[in-house]
Amino acid sequence: MKQKKICLLGGFAVGKTSLVRRLVSGLFSEKYLTTIGVKIDQKMVTIHDHSLLLVLWDLYGDDDYQKVRASYLQGSSGYILVIDGTRPETIDVAIRLHQTARQVVGTVPYVLLLNKHDLAEDWKVDPATLGELSRQACLVAKVSAKTGDGVESAFSALAEAMLNGS
Amino acid sequence: MTASDSFSDSAILQVFDALIFQQSGEGFVCRGELPSWCPPPGARSLTEFHPEVLLTQSFFLQHVIQEAQSWWASDQSGVWKSGLWSEPDVFGEEAVFEAIAVREKDIPYLIIQRFGPDMVPVQPLLQKAREEQLSHRQSLQQHEQREAQLGSQLARSEQERDDVMAVLDRLGLGTILVDATDRITFISRTAQDLLQREASDIIGHSLQTGLPWPKEFSALLHAQEELPDDCRGPASVVLDRKGAPSLSLDIEMRDDPRDPLRKILFLKDVTEVHELRRQLVGQTHFFRLIGKSPAMRAIYEQIQDVAMVDAPVLIQGETGTGKELVARALHEGSPRKDRPFVAVNCAGLTDSLLGSQLFGHKRGAFTGAIQDHEGFFEAADGGTLLLDEIGDMPLPIQTTLLRVLQEGEIIRLGESRPRSVNVRVLAATHQDLQALVQAGRFRSDLLYRIRVARLRLPALRERREDIPLLSMAFLEQGRAAIGKLGIHDIAPTAMQQLLRYPWPGNVRELKAAVEFALIHCRGTNIQPSDLPPEFEESGHPVLSHPSPVAARDERQAIMEALQQVNGRRIQAAKLLGMSRSTFYRRLRELDIPIES
C-alpha cells in the first residue's frame, strides 16, 4: 500500500490540527489548544480505486515563539498551506512557509486552504489577492474545520495530485 | 567495565526515565533499565513489548534516525534533539516524545523520553502567550470595527451637517454654536462672511466679547441666554463694517435640542428689508398713490405683502379714494406685471351685457352679436382683472363669476366649450358687502371667495396730513395739462380751506378742486377765491351722504353736464369730478336714464 507524507503548514491558530481532526475523526472542538511539536496522524483514502495512506504531519504553528524546522518537511509528497480567513496576517506566514517548503522538497503539489469560512461576518481575506500563492496551488478552497465544509475534498484533491505526480 | 556499561549504568540516566538505544551494527539495541512507561499502559504483556519496534514503526522516529545518523557522522559535540512530537505508540496510546542523540566515547546513543499530557513544560506558557495574542488581536479587531463604525457615523454626521449648512447658507442664514460656558464652538461660512471674521479668530472666544457686537447688544444677548427658549424673539443689531455698508442683522437664539445649555444663533441679513422699510417710512409716492400719512404707509406695506400672493383681493373704500390705483399697484407689484391689467365696471350694465363683457360671446349668441367676442377674462389672461363696483354686479353674473373663480374656466355666451383662463381677480367696492349679503343682493359664497385678502382705503378726511402733498401733486400735474405753468403754489389761506373741507368725494374731489382752481386762478398762487363755490361754506361740514335736496342739485348738475357734453357720459363724469363708476352709480341712484 502506498503511503504519502503530507505536512500541514501555517501560522498558529489557523486551524491545522482542527482540519486533521475533522478529517481523521470527524470531530471539532471550539477550544483552542496550541500544538507543541509535531503531531503525527494517519488517514486512509481511496483515490480511483487505489488505497493510499496519508501520513499527516501537523506541524506546530510558526510564529515568533516556534519556528518550523525545515527538516520536518523532508520526504513530503505534498503539503497543505492553511490561512485563517479572518486574519490576513496569516497570509504572510503561509508565503514564508511555502518558500521554505519549495527549498526543502522542491515542486510538489500543495493546496491552499482558507479556513474558518463559517465566520463569514469576520472574513477578511479575498482569494483574488493571494497572487502566486494561489496560482501555483493545485487547489484553493474556503473550508471550515468547524462545519467540515470542503475539508475532505481538499485532502482528496491533494492526494490525487500527489498520485498523479508520483 | 566497558564504556557502554558505564553509560547505561549511569545513575543519571535512571533519573531521565528514558528509553535508551545503542547503535549496534546496522540496528539498535535497547540498553539499561526500561523506563517506567515501557511497556505503556495497555500492553498485554512485557514479553510482547519490543522497544526496537518503535524505531521501525514510528513515522517520526524514522525521520529522527535519519537526522541522528547525520549528526553522529558529523564531528559536532554535545547533543542533538529531535524536538517534541506526538503520535500513537505501538499500542495505540497517544503520547508526546522527544529524542536525543548523544555520542559517548564514539558510541552513538539515542535516548527517547516520553512526556505525559501535563509534563511538557513549554505547553502552558505557549498556550497562554498565544491565547493572549489571539485575545489581543480580537480586541484590536473589535476596536477597529468600532473605529470604522464611528468613522462611518462621523462621515454621515459630517455629510448631514454639511447638507444642513449648505441649505442654511443657501437661505442666507448664518449659524453660530455656543457651548455651556458661552464659548463659540462653530461658526458657519455665511456667518463668517456676514461678520467679516474668520472662524479661527472666533472659535473659542466668548459670544459676548468675541464678536463685533456693540456692548449693549452683548448685554442683550446675555439677557436672552437667561430666557426660556420659547420666550426669545429675534434681536436686531446694526454693525458697521470696514469698506462696506452697515449691516442689519436679525439674530435668533435657540437652545440646542440635544443640550439646552448649548445655544444656536441664527443670523439673518435684513439690511435690504430695513432699507426698504426706511424708504417706505419717508415715502410720499407708491406706484401712482400719493401720501405719507401713517394710514397710507400702512396701505403701502399691505400692498407689498399682498401683491406677491396670487389670491383675490377685495379693495374697499369710499368713492374717490383711489381703489383702482391700488388695484394697479397690486398688479404692477406682482409677478403678473408684464401681463394685461383690465378694469371693468360692474355697475350700470345689464346682466347680458355684463356677462358678454366679462366672459365674451359667440357670433349670433344674441341679437347684435355679429362676431365672436373675447371677454375681459380672456383679455386679462395671465394678468389681473379688476371688477370695480362688484357690489352692483347682478346676481346671475355673481353665480357665473363664482363658478369661474372656482374652475378657472369661462364659457363664452352661446358656446358650450369651457376655456381655461389664468387671471388674478381683484374686486373693488364702496359698499358694505356684508350688508348686501344680508339684504340678499350679494352671494355670501362669492364674498368669501373674493375677500381672501382685503384692503380698506382711508377716506381723505382720515388722512388730512396728505392734503398739502396731494394738492401740490395735482397742481403740478394740472398746470402742465391746462397750460398754466406760471402757477406754482397754493396760498396758505387756500390751503387752510382745503384742509378744513370734509372731502366727501375724497382724493378725486380734491383733484377736481385743484383743477378748478387752476382754471380760475389768474396769479401765481391759488387763492381761496379760486376754489370751487362749496369752499365758501367750508366752515360747515358737508354731509358725506347727499340729502334729498343735495340729490336734487346733483341730479340737476349731472343733467346739465350731460347736456353740456352732448350726452357723452365719460366727459360728463370728468366735468363733474366723478369716476366713471361713480357717475354710472349716481345715474342709477338718481334714476337718470343711462341713454339720456
Chai-1 contact restraints between the chains, C-beta under 6 A:
chainA,res_idxA,chainB,res_idxB,connection_type,confidence,min_distance_angstrom,max_distance_angstrom,comment,restraint_id
A,F12,B,R130,contact,1.0,0.0,6.0,A-B,restraint_1
A,A13,B,L134,contact,1.0,0.0,6.0,A-B,restraint_2
A,T34,B,L126,contact,1.0,0.0,6.0,A-B,restraint_3
A,T34,B,Q127,contact,1.0,0.0,6.0,A-B,restraint_4
A,T34,B,R130,contact,1.0,0.0,6.0,A-B,restraint_5
A,I36,B,L84,contact,1.0,0.0,6.0,A-B,restraint_6
A,I36,B,V120,contact,1.0,0.0,6.0,A-B,restraint_7
A,I36,B,Q123,contact,1.0,0.0,6.0,A-B,restraint_8
A,G37,B,G83,contact,1.0,0.0,6.0,A-B,restraint_9
A,G37,B,L84,contact,1.0,0.0,6.0,A-B,restraint_10
A,G37,B,W85,contact,1.0,0.0,6.0,A-B,restraint_11
A,V38,B,W85,contact,1.0,0.0,6.0,A-B,restraint_12
A,K39,B,S86,contact,1.0,0.0,6.0,A-B,restraint_13
A,I40,B,F59,contact,1.0,0.0,6.0,A-B,restraint_14
A,I40,B,F60,contact,1.0,0.0,6.0,A-B,restraint_15
A,I40,B,E87,contact,1.0,0.0,6.0,A-B,restraint_16
A,V55,B,F59,contact,1.0,0.0,6.0,A-B,restraint_17
A,Y65,B,L126,contact,1.0,0.0,6.0,A-B,restraint_18
